[in-house]
């Protein structure tokens, strides 16, 4: 996926013989709209973090938290008053976009 992201001018994603995405990698990644928000947040705040707008998933490793979320999450995180350090925000990568576009909704929990 990294090579396609770096070198391809155009990417076509097929699901069941149907085109679900066609265009430059930047356009396909932007189309899935996800963000990864990584930060250091003391334990004991997971409930508040999960309740932030746009949070789809939370992973914690010690004080390090990874939120799979939407754009609104970062603004709400700062407004929450939680003690946040070492904030990193990144957009979806091509693999994230591919997995989102090809996910079988019948298998979702």
DSSP file (Angstrom, degrees, kcal/mol; ACC not computed):
  #  RESIDUE AA STRUCTURE BP1 BP2  ACC     N-H-->O    O-->H-N    N-H-->O    O-->H-N    TCO  KAPPA ALPHA  PHI   PSI    X-CA   Y-CA   Z-CA
    1    1 A X     >        0   0    0      0, 0.0     4,-2.7     0, 0.0     5,-0.2   0.000 360.0 360.0 360.0 -37.4    0.0    0.0    0.0
    2    2 A X  H  >  +     0   0    0      1,-0.2     4,-2.3     2,-0.2     5,-0.2   0.908 360.0  49.6 -60.8 -41.2    2.8    2.4    0.8
    3    3 A X  H  > S+     0   0    0      2,-0.2     4,-2.6     1,-0.2     5,-0.5   0.913 111.6  48.3 -64.6 -42.0    4.2    2.1   -2.7
    4    4 A X  H  > S+     0   0    0      1,-0.2     4,-1.9     2,-0.2    -2,-0.2   0.919 111.9  50.4 -63.1 -42.7    0.8    2.7   -4.3
    5    5 A X  H  < S+     0   0    0     -4,-2.7    -2,-0.2     1,-0.2    -1,-0.2   0.893 117.9  38.9 -61.9 -40.8    0.3    5.7   -2.0
    6    6 A X  H  < S+     0   0    0     -4,-2.3    -2,-0.2    -5,-0.2    -1,-0.2   0.826 130.4  21.9 -80.5 -32.7    3.7    7.2   -2.9
    7    7 A X  H  < S+     0   0    0     -4,-2.6     2,-0.2    -5,-0.2    -3,-0.2   0.701  92.3  96.4-115.7 -22.9    3.9    6.4   -6.7
    8    8 A X     <  -     0   0    0     -4,-1.9    17,-0.4    -5,-0.5     3,-0.1  -0.511  46.9-163.3 -78.4 137.6    0.5    5.8   -8.2
    9    9 A X  S    S+     0   0    0      1,-0.3     2,-0.3    -2,-0.2    -1,-0.2   0.744  82.5  22.0 -82.0 -26.6   -1.2    8.7  -10.0
   10   10 A X        -     0   0    0     14,-0.1     2,-0.4    15,-0.1    -1,-0.3  -1.000  65.4-165.3-145.8 138.9   -4.5    6.9   -9.8
   11   11 A X  E     -A   23   0A   0     12,-2.7    12,-2.2    -2,-0.3     2,-0.5  -0.988   3.1-164.4-126.8 135.4   -5.9    4.1   -7.6
   12   12 A X  E     -A   22   0A   0     -2,-0.4     2,-0.5    10,-0.2    10,-0.2  -0.984   4.8-161.2-120.0 127.1   -9.1    2.1   -8.3
   13   13 A X  E     -A   21   0A   0      8,-2.8     7,-2.9    -2,-0.5     8,-1.2  -0.939   9.1-166.6-110.8 124.4  -10.7    0.0   -5.5
   14   14 A X  E     -A   19   0A   0     -2,-0.5     2,-0.4     5,-0.2     5,-0.2  -0.882  10.0-175.0-110.8 140.1  -13.0   -2.8   -6.6
   15   15 A X  E >  S-A   18   0A   0      3,-2.8     3,-1.7    -2,-0.4    -2,-0.0  -0.965  79.4 -16.8-132.7 117.2  -15.4   -4.6   -4.3
   16   16 A X  T 3  S-     0   0    0     -2,-0.4     3,-0.1     1,-0.3    -1,-0.1   0.843 128.5 -53.6  59.0  34.5  -17.3   -7.5   -5.9
   17   17 A X  T 3  S+     0   0    0      1,-0.2     2,-0.4     0, 0.0    -1,-0.3   0.499 116.5 114.6  79.9   3.7  -16.5   -6.3   -9.3
   18   18 A X  E <  S-A   15   0A   0     -3,-1.7    -3,-2.8     2,-0.0     2,-0.5  -0.901  70.3-121.1-110.3 135.8  -17.9   -2.8   -8.6
   19   19 A X  E     +A   14   0A   0     -2,-0.4    -5,-0.2    -5,-0.2     3,-0.1  -0.628  34.1 169.5 -74.9 120.6  -15.7    0.3   -8.4
   20   20 A X  E     +     0   0A   0     -7,-2.9     2,-0.3    -2,-0.5    -6,-0.2   0.561  69.0  16.4-107.3 -13.9  -16.0    1.9   -5.0
   21   21 A X  E     +A   13   0A   0     -8,-1.2    -8,-2.8     2,-0.0    -1,-0.4  -0.955  58.9 172.1-158.1 141.2  -13.2    4.4   -5.3
   22   22 A X  E     +A   12   0A   0     -2,-0.3     2,-0.3   -10,-0.2   -10,-0.2  -0.875  41.8  59.0-153.7 114.0  -11.3    5.9   -8.3
   23   23 A X  E    S-A   11   0A   0    -12,-2.2   -12,-2.7    -2,-0.3    -2,-0.0  -0.974  84.7 -25.0 160.1-170.1   -8.8    8.7   -8.1
   24   24 A X     >  -     0   0    0     -2,-0.3     4,-2.0   -14,-0.2     3,-0.4  -0.320  61.0-112.9 -66.8 154.0   -5.6   10.0   -6.6
   25   25 A X  H  > S+     0   0    0    -17,-0.4     4,-2.8     1,-0.2     5,-0.2   0.872 116.4  57.1 -56.3 -39.7   -4.6    8.5   -3.2
   26   26 A X  H  > S+     0   0    0      1,-0.2     4,-2.1     2,-0.2    -1,-0.2   0.894 107.9  47.4 -61.8 -38.9   -5.1   11.8   -1.5
   27   27 A X  H  > S+     0   0    0     -3,-0.4     4,-1.6     2,-0.2    -1,-0.2   0.902 112.5  48.5 -68.5 -41.7   -8.7   12.0   -2.7
   28   28 A X  H  X S+     0   0    0     -4,-2.0     4,-0.8     2,-0.2    -2,-0.2   0.915 113.0  47.7 -65.9 -43.1   -9.4    8.4   -1.6
   29   29 A X  H >X S+     0   0    0     -4,-2.8     3,-0.8     1,-0.2     4,-0.8   0.908 111.8  49.9 -64.5 -42.0   -7.9    8.9    1.8
   30   30 A X  H 3< S+     0   0    0     -4,-2.1     3,-0.5    -5,-0.2    -1,-0.2   0.825 101.9  64.9 -65.3 -30.3   -9.8   12.2    2.3
   31   31 A X  H 3< S+     0   0    0     -4,-1.6    -1,-0.2     1,-0.2    -2,-0.2   0.767  98.0  51.9 -66.5 -26.4  -13.0   10.4    1.3
   32   32 A X  H << S-     0   0    0     -4,-0.8    -1,-0.2    -3,-0.8    -2,-0.2   0.720  91.4-156.3 -84.9 -20.0  -12.9    8.1    4.3
   33   33 A X     <  +     0   0    0     -4,-0.8    38,-0.3    -3,-0.5     2,-0.2   0.588  34.7 146.1  65.6  15.3  -12.5   11.1    6.7
   34   34 A X        -     0   0    0     -5,-0.4    58,-1.1    36,-0.1     2,-0.3  -0.483  29.1-162.1 -86.9 158.0  -10.9    9.3    9.6
   35   35 A X  E     -BC  69  91B   0     34,-2.4    34,-2.8    56,-0.2     2,-0.5  -0.968  12.6-144.8-132.2 149.2   -8.3   10.7   12.0
   36   36 A X  E     -BC  68  90B   0     54,-3.0    54,-2.2    -2,-0.3     2,-0.6  -0.981  17.2-168.0-112.6 120.3   -5.9    9.1   14.4
   37   37 A X  E     -BC  67  89B   0     30,-2.6    30,-3.0    -2,-0.5     2,-0.4  -0.944   5.3-175.9-112.0 115.9   -5.4   11.1   17.5
   38   38 A X  E     +BC  66  88B   0     50,-3.0    50,-2.9    -2,-0.6     2,-0.3  -0.931  16.9 146.3-113.7 134.8   -2.6   10.0   19.7
   39   39 A X  E     -B   65   0B   0     26,-2.1    26,-3.1    -2,-0.4     2,-0.6  -0.978  50.0-106.2-157.4 165.7   -1.9   11.6   23.1
   40   40 A X  E     +BC  64  85B   0     45,-3.1    45,-2.0    -2,-0.3     2,-0.4  -0.919  45.3 163.1 -99.9 118.4   -0.7   11.1   26.6
   41   41 A X  E     - C   0  84B   0     22,-2.9    43,-0.1    -2,-0.6     4,-0.1  -0.995  40.5-110.9-137.3 126.6   -3.6   11.2   28.9
   42   42 A X    >   -     0   0    0     41,-0.6     3,-0.6    -2,-0.4    21,-0.1  -0.175  43.6 -96.2 -55.5 150.1   -3.5    9.9   32.5
   43   43 A X  T 3  S+     0   0    0      1,-0.2    -1,-0.1     2,-0.1    20,-0.1  -0.176 102.9  58.2 -61.7 161.4   -5.5    6.7   33.2
   44   44 A X  T 3  S+     0   0    0     -3,-0.1    -1,-0.2     0, 0.0     4,-0.1   0.411  85.6  83.8  97.0  -1.0   -9.0    7.1   34.6
   45   45 A X    <>  +     0   0    0     -3,-0.6     4,-2.3    -4,-0.1     3,-0.2   0.251  49.8 109.6-115.5  11.7  -10.4    9.3   31.8
   46   46 A X  H  > S+     0   0    0      1,-0.2     4,-2.8     2,-0.2     5,-0.2   0.863  76.5  55.3 -61.1 -37.4  -11.4    6.7   29.3
   47   47 A X  H  > S+     0   0    0      1,-0.2     4,-1.4     2,-0.2    -1,-0.2   0.926 110.4  45.4 -59.9 -45.2  -15.1    7.2   29.7
   48   48 A X  H  4 S+     0   0    0     -3,-0.2     4,-0.5     1,-0.2    -2,-0.2   0.892 112.9  51.1 -64.9 -39.7  -14.7   10.9   28.9
   49   49 A X  H >< S+     0   0    0     -4,-2.3     3,-1.2     1,-0.2    -2,-0.2   0.918 108.9  50.4 -65.0 -43.1  -12.5   10.2   26.0
   50   50 A X  H 3< S+     0   0    0     -4,-2.8    -1,-0.2     1,-0.2    -2,-0.2   0.815 107.3  55.9 -63.7 -29.4  -15.0    7.7   24.5
   51   51 A X  T 3< S+     0   0    0     -4,-1.4    -1,-0.2    -5,-0.2    -2,-0.2   0.539  80.3 112.4 -82.7  -6.6  -17.8   10.3   24.9
   52   52 A X  S X  S-     0   0    0     -3,-1.2     3,-1.6    -4,-0.5    21,-0.1  -0.374  84.1 -91.3 -63.7 145.7  -16.0   12.9   22.8
   53   53 A X  T 3  S+     0   0    0      1,-0.2    17,-0.3    19,-0.2    23,-0.2  -0.331 107.7  14.5 -60.8 135.7  -17.7   13.6   19.5
   54   54 A X  T 3  S+     0   0    0      1,-0.3     2,-0.4    15,-0.1    -1,-0.2   0.332  82.4 142.7  87.8  -6.8  -16.5   11.4   16.6
   55   55 A X    <   +     0   0    0     -3,-1.6    -1,-0.3    14,-0.2    14,-0.2  -0.551  16.0 168.1 -73.3 122.4  -14.6    8.8   18.6
   56   56 A X        +     0   0    0     12,-3.5     2,-0.3    -2,-0.4    13,-0.2   0.696  66.1   6.4-102.5 -27.6  -15.1    5.4   17.0
   57   57 A X  E     -D   68   0B   0     11,-1.5    11,-2.5     2,-0.0     2,-0.4  -0.985  57.8-156.4-158.2 144.5  -12.5    3.4   19.0
   58   58 A X  E     -D   67   0B   0     -2,-0.3     2,-0.4     9,-0.2     9,-0.2  -0.989   8.0-175.3-125.8 132.4  -10.1    3.9   21.9
   59   59 A X  E     -D   66   0B   0      7,-2.4     7,-2.8    -2,-0.4     2,-0.4  -0.996   8.5-165.3-124.3 132.7   -6.9    2.0   22.5
   60   60 A X  E     +D   65   0B   0     -2,-0.4     2,-0.3     5,-0.2     5,-0.2  -0.959  16.7 176.2-122.4 138.1   -4.8    2.6   25.6
   61   61 A X  E >  S-D   64   0B   0      3,-2.8     3,-2.0    -2,-0.4     2,-0.4  -0.854  73.1 -56.6-134.7  96.8   -1.3    1.5   26.4
   62   62 A X  T 3  S-     0   0    0     -2,-0.3   -21,-0.0     1,-0.3    -1,-0.0  -0.548 120.9 -20.0  65.9-124.9   -0.3    2.9   29.8
   63   63 A X  T 3  S+     0   0    0     -2,-0.4   -22,-2.9    -3,-0.1     2,-0.4   0.479 117.9 101.2 -92.3  -2.7   -0.9    6.7   29.5
   64   64 A X  E <   -BD  40  61B   0     -3,-2.0    -3,-2.8   -24,-0.2     2,-0.4  -0.698  54.3-169.9 -85.4 130.8   -0.7    6.6   25.7
   65   65 A X  E     -BD  39  60B   0    -26,-3.1   -26,-2.1    -2,-0.4     2,-0.5  -0.961  12.8-164.3-123.9 137.4   -4.1    6.8   24.0
   66   66 A X  E     -BD  38  59B   0     -7,-2.8    -7,-2.4    -2,-0.4     2,-0.5  -0.987   9.9-168.6-119.9 121.8   -5.0    6.3   20.4
   67   67 A X  E     -BD  37  58B   0    -30,-3.0   -30,-2.6    -2,-0.5     2,-0.7  -0.940  14.8-152.2-110.2 125.9   -8.4    7.5   19.3
   68   68 A X  E     +BD  36  57B   0    -11,-2.5   -12,-3.5    -2,-0.5   -11,-1.5  -0.886  51.0 129.9 -90.3 120.1   -9.9    6.5   15.9
   69   69 A X  E     -B   35   0B   0    -34,-2.8   -34,-2.4    -2,-0.7   -14,-0.2  -0.735  54.2 -90.0-154.3-170.1  -12.1    9.5   15.3
   70   70 A X    >   -     0   0    0    -17,-0.3     3,-1.4    -2,-0.2     4,-0.5  -0.604  51.1 -89.5-113.7 176.1  -13.4   12.4   13.2
   71   71 A X  T >> S+     0   0    0    -38,-0.3     4,-0.8     1,-0.3     3,-0.8   0.828 120.0  63.6 -58.0 -35.0  -12.2   16.0   12.9
   72   72 A X  H 3> S+     0   0    0      1,-0.2     4,-2.1     2,-0.2    -1,-0.3   0.723  87.1  74.3 -65.7 -20.5  -14.5   17.2   15.8
   73   73 A X  H <> S+     0   0    0     -3,-1.4     4,-2.5     1,-0.2    -1,-0.2   0.899  91.4  52.0 -62.4 -42.8  -12.7   15.1   18.3
   74   74 A X  H <> S+     0   0    0     -3,-0.8     4,-1.9    -4,-0.5    -1,-0.2   0.930 110.8  47.2 -63.6 -45.4   -9.6   17.3   18.5
   75   75 A X  H  X S+     0   0    0     -4,-0.8     4,-2.0     1,-0.2    -1,-0.2   0.926 114.9  46.7 -60.6 -43.9  -11.6   20.4   19.2
   76   76 A X  H  X S+     0   0    0     -4,-2.1     4,-1.4     1,-0.2    -2,-0.2   0.848 106.8  58.6 -67.8 -33.9  -13.6   18.6   21.8
   77   77 A X  H  <>S+     0   0    0     -4,-2.5     5,-0.6     1,-0.2     4,-0.5   0.923 109.4  43.3 -61.6 -44.8  -10.5   17.1   23.4
   78   78 A X  H ><5S+     0   0    0     -4,-1.9     3,-0.9     1,-0.2    -1,-0.2   0.887 113.8  51.1 -68.3 -38.0   -9.1   20.6   24.1
   79   79 A X  H 3<5S+     0   0    0     -4,-2.0    -1,-0.2     1,-0.2    -2,-0.2   0.722  96.5  72.0 -70.7 -20.6  -12.4   22.0   25.3
   80   80 A X  T 3<5S-     0   0    0     -4,-1.4    -1,-0.2    -3,-0.2    -2,-0.2   0.742  96.4-133.2 -69.5 -23.1  -12.8   19.0   27.7
   81   81 A X  T < 5 +     0   0    0     -3,-0.9    -3,-0.1    -4,-0.5    -1,-0.1   0.523  50.9 152.4  80.4   5.0  -10.1   20.3   30.1
   82   82 A X      < -     0   0    0     -5,-0.6     2,-1.4     1,-0.1    -1,-0.3  -0.373  59.5-103.6 -64.9 147.2   -8.4   16.8   30.3
   83   83 A X        +     0   0    0     -3,-0.1   -41,-0.6   -41,-0.1     2,-0.4  -0.586  54.7 175.6 -75.2  93.4   -4.7   16.9   31.0
   84   84 A X  E     +C   41   0B   0     -2,-1.4     2,-0.3   -43,-0.1   -43,-0.2  -0.851   7.3 170.4-107.5 134.0   -3.4   16.1   27.4
   85   85 A X  E     +C   40   0B   0    -45,-2.0   -45,-3.1    -2,-0.4    -2,-0.0  -0.905  57.0  23.6-132.4 163.5    0.2   16.1   26.4
   86   86 A X  E    S-     0   0B   0     -2,-0.3     2,-0.2   -47,-0.2    -1,-0.1   0.856  75.5-169.2  54.5  46.1    2.2   15.0   23.3
   87   87 A X  E     +     0   0B   0    -48,-0.1     2,-0.4    -3,-0.1   -48,-0.2  -0.485  10.9 178.1 -73.3 131.7   -0.8   15.3   20.9
   88   88 A X  E     -C   38   0B   0    -50,-2.9   -50,-3.0    -2,-0.2     2,-0.4  -1.000   6.3-170.5-132.6 132.4   -0.4   13.9   17.4
   89   89 A X  E     +C   37   0B   0     -2,-0.4     2,-0.3   -52,-0.2   -52,-0.2  -0.989  10.4 170.8-124.7 129.0   -3.1   14.0   14.8
   90   90 A X  E     -C   36   0B   0    -54,-2.2   -54,-3.0    -2,-0.4     3,-0.1  -0.974  26.6-122.7-136.0 152.3   -2.8   12.1   11.5
   91   91 A X  E     -C   35   0B   0     -2,-0.3   -56,-0.2   -56,-0.2   -61,-0.1  -0.285  47.6 -72.4 -82.6 173.6   -5.2   11.4    8.7
   92   92 A X        -     0   0    0    -58,-1.1    -1,-0.2   -63,-0.3     2,-0.2  -0.359  48.0-138.3 -62.9 143.8   -6.2    8.0    7.4
   93   93 A X     >  -     0   0    0     -3,-0.1     4,-2.3     1,-0.1     5,-0.2  -0.484  32.0 -94.4 -95.3 177.5   -3.5    6.2    5.4
   94   94 A X  H  > S+     0   0    0      1,-0.2     4,-2.7     2,-0.2     5,-0.2   0.858 125.7  53.6 -62.9 -35.5   -4.2    4.3    2.2
   95   95 A X  H  > S+     0   0    0      2,-0.2     4,-2.7     1,-0.2    -1,-0.2   0.923 108.4  49.7 -65.0 -42.5   -4.6    1.0    4.1
   96   96 A X  H  > S+     0   0    0      2,-0.2     4,-2.4     1,-0.2    -2,-0.2   0.929 112.5  48.2 -58.4 -45.5   -7.2    2.5    6.4
   97   97 A X  H  X S+     0   0    0     -4,-2.3     4,-2.8     2,-0.2    -2,-0.2   0.922 111.6  49.4 -62.3 -44.7   -9.1    3.8    3.4
   98   98 A X  H  X S+     0   0    0     -4,-2.7     4,-2.1     1,-0.2    -2,-0.2   0.933 111.8  48.2 -60.5 -47.0   -8.9    0.5    1.6
   99   99 A X  H  X S+     0   0    0     -4,-2.7     4,-0.6     1,-0.2    -1,-0.2   0.885 113.8  47.4 -62.6 -38.8  -10.2   -1.4    4.7
  100  100 A X  H >< S+     0   0    0     -4,-2.4     3,-0.7    -5,-0.2    -2,-0.2   0.928 114.1  46.4 -66.2 -45.5  -13.0    1.1    5.2
  101  101 A X  H 3< S+     0   0    0     -4,-2.8    -2,-0.2     1,-0.2    -1,-0.2   0.793 118.8  40.3 -69.3 -28.4  -14.0    0.9    1.6
  102  102 A X  H 3< S+     0   0    0     -4,-2.1    -1,-0.2    -5,-0.2    -2,-0.2   0.381  83.4 127.3-103.6   4.0  -13.9   -2.8    1.4
  103  103 A X    <<  -     0   0    0     -3,-0.7     2,-0.8    -4,-0.6     3,-0.1  -0.339  61.3-127.8 -62.8 140.1  -15.5   -3.6    4.8
  104  104 A X    >   -     0   0    0      1,-0.2     3,-2.0     2,-0.0     4,-0.4  -0.813  13.2-157.0 -89.4 109.3  -18.4   -6.0    4.6
  105  105 A X  G >  S+     0   0    0     -2,-0.8     3,-0.9     1,-0.3    -1,-0.2   0.765  90.7  65.2 -60.9 -23.1  -21.2   -4.3    6.5
  106  106 A X  G 3  S+     0   0    0      1,-0.2    -1,-0.3    -3,-0.1    -2,-0.0   0.743 101.7  50.0 -69.4 -21.7  -22.9   -7.7    7.1
  107  107 A X  G <  S+     0   0    0     -3,-2.0    -1,-0.2     2,-0.0    -2,-0.2   0.485  83.6 113.3 -94.9  -3.2  -19.9   -8.6    9.3
  108  108 A X    <         0   0    0     -3,-0.9    -3,-0.0    -4,-0.4     0, 0.0  -0.413 360.0 360.0 -68.2 144.0  -19.9   -5.5   11.4
  109  109 A X              0   0    0     -2,-0.1    -1,-0.1     0, 0.0    -3,-0.0   0.494 360.0 360.0 -67.8 360.0  -20.8   -6.1   15.1
